[in-house]
């Protein structure tokens, strides 16, 4: 019975590890370099957020407009980016 319990525990541990893994890739120089670039960009973004709230608000507003415009465009909307900006900033919606 003890052997079965130990085996079940090993299976549970492996299943938990599998849930944590996102990709089954070996770490290599290229991946490590990309992680470092990502970490540096994240740090820079956090610096901007902390030091200049007005700039951060402007960046978020632009992203919101661009994401909405591009998403709507993919789905066939004929609104221009300017129209999208107007509707989002003025809070107007189509009837």
Secondary structure as GFF3:
##gff-version 3
##sequence-region A 1 95
A	DSSP	alpha_helix	2	20	.	.	.	ID=ss1
A	DSSP	alpha_helix	29	51	.	.	.	ID=ss2
A	DSSP	alpha_helix	53	74	.	.	.	ID=ss3
A	DSSP	alpha_helix	81	90	.	.	.	ID=ss4
###
